[in-house]
């Protein structure tokens, strides 16, 4: 059996060290970004008794564009993280 390359072993150790962190800052930042984006879209869209901050109603095409944007935003994060 061939000996493992020292550079390869060091790279594996580095990745394992990164993955072993309890609270990976990058992933938490992405989670915050997801929720901030959803909150902005919801504020723009309104609904469930709350008016839109930009005056969009359920009868406007912009409302449906924001609903589609909400779906695309969420599914984009899911696709990016391989869920």
C-alpha positions, 0 to 999 in steps of 0.5 A, spaced: 500 500 500 502 506 498 504 511 503 499 517 503 502 524 501 504 529 507 500 534 503 494 530 502 494 528 510 495 536 512 489 538 507 485 532 510 487 535 517 485 542 516 478 540 513 477 536 519 479 541 524 474 546 520 468 541 520 469 540 527 468 547 530 461 547 534 459 554 531 462 555 524 461 562 523 461 562 515 454 557 516 451 562 521 453 568 517 449 564 511 443 563 516 443 570 518 443 572 511 437 567 509 433 570 515 434 577 513 433 576 506 426 573 508 424 578 512 425 584 507 421 580 502 416 579 507 416 586 509 415 588 502 410 583 500 406 584 507 400 579 508 396 576 514 393 582 516 400 586 515 400 591 510 406 592 505 411 597 506 411 599 499 404 598 498 403 592 494 396 588 494 395 581 493 392 584 486 398 586 484 403 583 479 409 585 484 406 581 490 406 575 486 413 577 484 415 577 491 412 571 492 416 567 487 422 571 489 421 568 496 421 561 494 427 562 489 431 565 495 429 559 499 431 554 494 437 558 492 440 557 499 437 550 499 441 548 492 447 552 494 448 548 501 446 541 497 439 540 501 
